[in-house]
Amino acid sequence: MIELEVYAGELCALNKILELDHHLEAIAGLCYKVDSNHDLVYLELDEPTILVHEIHAIFLKLGLNPRFIGAMPAELRPKPKTEPLRV
């Protein structure tokens, strides 16, 4: 299981929570919980079906500035498209 915690100031507005719910429910295998009192979103994935920059884009689209809390799971980071040269 992959866990991620996101702080998003101004998330306590009901319309923002509903918009976020609309975007997050479309992601396969994602479970999430919104703590509107503290502007936090807890995300859980069974497998990496979305990358961090895509999650970041969802929040930005809603006018929220997401801050990821804790270590970033390696499975959610973009994979390099090239490999380093071996000498």
Residue, then its C-alpha position, 0 to 999 in steps of 0.5 A: m500500500i502506498e500512502l501520501e499526505v497532502y496539505a492544501g490550505e483553503l480546502c475547508a470550503l465545501n465547494k473545493i472539497l466537492e470538486l476535489d472529490h469529483h477528481l479523486e474518485a475517478i482515479a482507480g484504486l485510490c482511497y482518500k479521506v479529507d480532514s477539512n478542519h486541518d486542510l489535509v487529504y490522506l491518500e492510499l493507493d494499492e498500486p501506483t496508478i497516478l504520479v505525484h505531478e498528476i496529483h499536484a496538477i489536480f490540486l492546482k486546477l482547483g486553486l489549491n497549493p498542495r504541500f506533500i507531507g513526509a517522504m515521497p513514495a518512490e513509486l509515485r515519482p516520475k521514472p526517468k526516460t533515459e538511462p545514465l551512460r555507463v563508462 
